[in-house]
Amino acid sequence: MRPIKVQGEEVLVLDQRLLPTREKWVRISSAEDAYTAIKTMIVRGAPLIGVVAAYGLALSAKKVSDIEEYRKMGEWLKTARPTAINLMWAVDRVLRATGSAPSFERSWEEANKIFSEELENARKIGENGEPLFEDGDVVLTHCNAGALATVDYGTALAPLRVAKEKGKNIKVFATETRPVLQGARLTAYELVKDGFDVTLIADTAVGLTMMKGYIKKVIVGADRVLRDGTTINKIGTFQVATFAKRFNIPFYVALPSSTLDLKSRVEEVVIEERSPEELFYIKGRRIAPRGVKAFNPAFDITPPELITAIITEKGVYYPPFNFGQGP
Ligand code: MRU
């Protein structure tokens, strides 16, 4: 299941806000379109955000002749969502590739490269992570780090897909992932489509589900991983990791190298805060009283001591993590 189609110079993305009830494709023709798609979460998931930004910026090179204007456009595009490092990484790659003047050909070629690298990375993450999962495992995942968050296969879901291809019976527990419900709407959707046995749980049911012994392993994706393995991922990941530690359940994080941030310290990472409306409303219906306030961080921070292993396209890494030189 691919959430992005590139046909000639036409880029189409699946509107993930409407899933699983409607499949609608939206055209990306410029950096402005990419900005809107990323900000409003038509597309989401760190690797996919990077790929869409790269194509949007490349398409704008057709209309811009001044390199300063093109660079400014890239810097603006980076502000669409502040936490997923893939966005900054992809924009910087396109800007570097274009050289001293905006070049559609060079920018487009770089966007295509990013797309195919991410496709290959996801497959390799799957192959590297697959041996960690045994026939009969029941695996909990949080948010959506599947095909819909990448260009295919996923990050967290890739090892599970490869394990299934190899004949292993893997059952999945998906957290619903309030407030945007990526687990209920997207993870459940793509895994059911692929023939997995999937059980949906409320985010608040993680502790009991683990206490009952239903979960054998956990795997999640990431929006940014720092040199020491500190993992910034969907809000709630830290709670899941804390419970996993409490019940001695292996907790894995899967990501491509494009999600590594080797420069920032944890205090420097901006945690996106999204609109209170996401908490006040469900499917357009207000559920909270007027006058209440909301705090709606989209991501949280999982310290490395809660992580059993980190899986990338280059291999599987165990603590103490040190991505100082890159994996
Ligand atoms: O707010 P989202 O839906 O963009 O958040 C997505 C996540 O947190 C994913 O777990 C992460 O991007 C990894 S995607 C392979």
Residues whose N, C-alpha, C, O or C-beta is under 5 A from the ligand:
A	BS01	MRU	R44 G45 A46 H142 C143 N144 A145 G146 A149 T155 Q182 G221 A222 D223 N233 K234
